[in-house]
Amino acid sequence: MNEPPVEEVALRASRNQERTALRRTAAEFVRREVAPHLQQWEDAGSVPRELHAAAAKQGLLGISFPESVGGEGGDLLDSVALQEAMFEAGASSGLMAALFTGGIALPHIAAHGSADQVDRFVRPTLAGEKIGSLAITEPGGGSDVAGITTRAERDGDHFVVNGAKTFITSGIRGDFVTAAVRTGGPGHAGVSLLVIEKGTPGFSVERPLAKMGWHCSDTASLAFTDVRVPAENLVGEENAGFALIAEQFVVERIALAVHGYGIAGRSLALAAAYARERETFGRPLADRQVIRHKLVEMHRQVEVAKTYTRAVAARHVAGEVVIADACLAKKTAVDTAESVCSEAVQIYGGAGYLHGTEVERHYRDARILGIGGGATEVLTDLAARLLGFR
Ligand SMILES: Cc1cc2nc3c(=O)[nH]c(=O)nc-3n(C[C@H](O)[C@H](O)[C@H](O)COP(=O)(O)OP(=O)(O)OC[C@H]3O[C@@H](n4cnc5c(N)ncnc54)[C@H](O)[C@@H]3O)c2cc1C
């Protein structure tokens, strides 16, 4: 086998060093600025805006966004490393959803938006000064993205928007939404992306939605009644929005896979520590073979999901089309989260059922991962089609 050129080896070594430093910064950030306050934010139902500024200051918010749009540079593997380190240090899935909503609201603007849009929305969000949301799902359905009905009619140099969105992450705190709107005929060919700013007359945030998990992540229903949006807020070409949304699906699915094995790995670490301490019938739980084997099985599931997801992310970065594998990596990580977080609660016994115990939070948070960002059934069927099984 040919040896890789010396320059490539040196580059790889330097990237690995950078990633190790990023992991350290991210973990310290969570231990210092997140973990001590997380339960309070869960109870309050939102994450403070100042946390965004603090994360930006540490160079965390802009990871994997190019420096030309105000990001920190890096690629999806850096973003995976960052997220893994934050989960290992005690971040929750809801916290990550709230703090990194820019990760789903901005990529289309960063890649296809005008310089003005980048200056107004991308830079300030990556600097932690603004919060943006992505609004695709509607009360009539979320899985069928091409079926959205929120209408944007062209009127001179404005679009007039009418419709509603629901389940929008950071929709309560958000300063703007990158919204999927129908500007053309039915199906995917009539969808556009439009940035709509909070405060525009006719744009109302209906209410915060109370949820099973992700308590610190505010979720909103939004309504648009004759909202006049400047045409300059159109992202990319008119009626080309579906492709822009679809382009980001792989990254979103991989990010949610990291949420899955991230909270599973953290729950495993907590359960293993608890099993060493907690005594029943005069012996630590970890002395029981059945408990040790449970922990080993949890470890196996976490390693499988992590290894698979990292491999798919690396292939994506290398330029391969990995749509089917991203769907399956997400499913693998979702199954892992549901099984491992549940076993962690079991090992904790009654304490695991108490509000405020960390494993209880991960157990509840896990349940959204197989629904949001593409329901498991929908993604599995997409994989079936791509793999030629249909
Ligand atoms: C906490 C939270 C945060 C969210 N954040 C956002 C956000 O920021 N932005 C945003 O746009 N959306 C967001 N969503 C919406 C999320 O993406 C949708 O809930 C998801 O896409 C599913 O859409 P739905 O809920 O309308 O379910 P539906 O589309 O009605 O589907 C219901 C269920 O039916 C099954 N199903 C659907 N289609 C098929 C099929 N073809 N074959 C087999 N089974 C099928 C699945 O089990 C699915 O869960 C969020 C949701 C939640 C709960």
The ligand as a Tripos MOL2 file, in Angstrom:
@<TRIPOS>MOLECULE
LIG
   53    58     1     0     0
SMALL
NO_CHARGES

@<TRIPOS>ATOM
      1 C1        -39.5420   19.2180   20.4090 C.3       1 LIG1
      2 C2        -39.6840   19.3700   18.9370 C.ar      1 LIG1
      3 C3        -38.8780   20.2690   18.2570 C.ar      1 LIG1
      4 C4        -39.0260   20.4430   16.8760 C.ar      1 LIG1
      5 N1        -38.3090   21.4210   16.2380 N.ar      1 LIG1
      6 C5        -38.6220   21.7280   14.9450 C.ar      1 LIG1
      7 C6        -38.0370   22.8600   14.3030 C.ar      1 LIG1
      8 O1        -37.1910   23.5740   14.8740 O.2       1 LIG1
      9 N2        -38.4210   23.1670   13.0350 N.ar      1 LIG1
     10 C7        -39.3410   22.4130   12.3690 C.ar      1 LIG1
     11 O2        -39.6530   22.7360   11.2280 O.2       1 LIG1
     12 N3        -39.9090   21.3160   12.9430 N.ar      1 LIG1
     13 C8        -39.5770   20.9690   14.2040 C.ar      1 LIG1
     14 N4        -40.1630   19.8880   14.8200 N.ar      1 LIG1
     15 C9        -41.1140   19.0900   14.0750 C.3       1 LIG1
     16 C10       -40.6250   17.7060   13.7070 C.3       1 LIG1
     17 O3        -39.6350   17.7810   12.7120 O.3       1 LIG1
     18 C11       -41.8730   16.9210   13.3030 C.3       1 LIG1
     19 O4        -42.5870   16.6110   14.4890 O.3       1 LIG1
     20 C12       -41.5520   15.6780   12.5190 C.3       1 LIG1
     21 O5        -41.0560   16.0340   11.2550 O.3       1 LIG1
     22 C13       -42.7870   14.8140   12.3220 C.3       1 LIG1
     23 O6        -43.8550   15.5690   11.8180 O.3       1 LIG1
     24 P1        -45.2810   15.4940   12.5510 P.3       1 LIG1
     25 O7        -45.0730   15.6910   14.0020 O.co2     1 LIG1
     26 O8        -46.2100   16.4120   11.8580 O.co2     1 LIG1
     27 O9        -45.7580   14.0040   12.3540 O.3       1 LIG1
     28 P2        -46.5090   13.4020   11.0810 P.3       1 LIG1
     29 O10       -45.8580   13.8370    9.8370 O.co2     1 LIG1
     30 O11       -47.9590   13.6430   11.2410 O.co2     1 LIG1
     31 O12       -46.2250   11.8520   11.3190 O.3       1 LIG1
     32 C14       -46.7060   11.1930   12.5180 C.3       1 LIG1
     33 C15       -46.0230    9.8480   12.6360 C.3       1 LIG1
     34 O13       -46.4720    9.0300   11.5700 O.3       1 LIG1
     35 C16       -45.4470    8.1870   11.1250 C.3       1 LIG1
     36 N5        -45.2620    8.4460    9.6830 N.ar      1 LIG1
     37 C17       -45.3020    9.6330    9.0360 C.ar      1 LIG1
     38 N6        -45.1430    9.4750    7.7200 N.ar      1 LIG1
     39 C18       -45.0010    8.1550    7.5090 C.ar      1 LIG1
     40 C19       -44.7860    7.3460    6.3690 C.ar      1 LIG1
     41 N7        -44.6590    7.8910    5.1410 N.pl3     1 LIG1
     42 N8        -44.6620    6.0010    6.5210 N.ar      1 LIG1
     43 C20       -44.7620    5.4430    7.7560 C.ar      1 LIG1
     44 N9        -44.9660    6.1440    8.8860 N.ar      1 LIG1
     45 C21       -45.0730    7.4890    8.7750 C.ar      1 LIG1
     46 C22       -44.2110    8.4910   11.9820 C.3       1 LIG1
     47 O14       -44.1720    7.5590   13.0460 O.3       1 LIG1
     48 C23       -44.5070    9.8690   12.5200 C.3       1 LIG1
     49 O15       -43.8780   10.0730   13.7760 O.3       1 LIG1
     50 C24       -39.9700   19.6590   16.1810 C.ar      1 LIG1
     51 C25       -40.7670   18.7300   16.8700 C.ar      1 LIG1
     52 C26       -40.6480   18.6000   18.2250 C.ar      1 LIG1
     53 C27       -41.5680   17.6440   18.9430 C.3       1 LIG1
@<TRIPOS>BOND
     1     1     2 1
     2     2     3 ar
     3     2    52 ar
     4     3     4 ar
     5     4     5 ar
     6     4    50 ar
     7     5     6 ar
     8     6     7 ar
     9     6    13 1
    10     7     8 2
    11     7     9 ar
    12     9    10 ar
    13    10    11 2
    14    10    12 ar
    15    12    13 ar
    16    13    14 ar
    17    14    15 1
    18    14    50 ar
    19    15    16 1
    20    16    17 1
    21    16    18 1
    22    18    19 1
    23    18    20 1
    24    20    21 1
    25    20    22 1
    26    22    23 1
    27    23    24 1
    28    24    25 2
    29    24    26 1
    30    24    27 1
    31    27    28 1
    32    28    29 2
    33    28    30 1
    34    28    31 1
    35    31    32 1
    36    32    33 1
    37    33    34 1
    38    33    48 1
    39    34    35 1
    40    35    36 1
    41    35    46 1
    42    36    37 ar
    43    36    45 ar
    44    37    38 ar
    45    38    39 ar
    46    39    40 ar
    47    39    45 ar
    48    40    41 1
    49    40    42 ar
    50    42    43 ar
    51    43    44 ar
    52    44    45 ar
    53    46    47 1
    54    46    48 1
    55    48    49 1
    56    50    51 ar
    57    51    52 ar
    58    52    53 1
@<TRIPOS>SUBSTRUCTURE
     1 LIG1         1 GROUP 0 **** ****
